[in-house]
Structures are given as C-alpha cells and as structure tokens.
Amino acid sequence: MAELIPVNIVIADRTYRLKIAPSDEEQVRATVKIINNKILEYKSSFAGKDLQDYVAMALLWFATEKNTGNGPDLTGQLRSLDELLTSALE
C-alpha cells in the first residue's frame, strides 16, 4: 500500500487535515476548489443564509451532478467529506 501524505484542505473557511495517497492529491485539491467555488456562487445568489446552508447546497449539487452523469465520479470523496463534516459538528 502506498504511503499516505498529510494535506490541509480548506472548505468553507474551515481547515481539515487529511491523509491521502499522493496519487489522489491533485483530484482532492481540484474537488475542494470546485466545492469552494460552488459555495461562493451560492453565497452571492442567496444572501443571508448560514454558511452550513451553502455547504449543504454545494453537496446537493454534487450529488445531483453525479446521479445525472454530468459530473465527475466523486462518491468516495463525498463520503469522506461527509465524515469530516460530521466529525467537525460533534
């Protein structure tokens, strides 16, 4: 098994430290960028919402894109993100 490397990612102004395979780093960072861009898009479209609302909207968008086949295959990354958010809320 490949050695895991620690990376810090920022989603919705929160930093998360992950350990990932070096071969996954580029994909993870690209996904984080897409998520943050979607959150910014929703913040500009729906003023006055809570940041958690924007995160939920971005995740719903990802899930919808995945099911329609228009988006990248991100099931594993969404599970990881869900676990991170769940543990952060505990």
JOBELNOR-V345458 format. One record per run of one state. SS is the DSSP state (alpha for helix, beta for strand, coil for the rest). FROM is the first residue (numbers start at 0). TO is the last residue. Records with the same first field share a line. If there is no record, write none. Layout:
# JOBELNOR-V345458
SS: FROM-TO  FROM-TO
This chain:
# JOBELNOR-V345458
coil: 0-2  11-12  45-49  68-73  89-89
beta: 3-10  13-20
alpha: 21-44  50-67  74-88
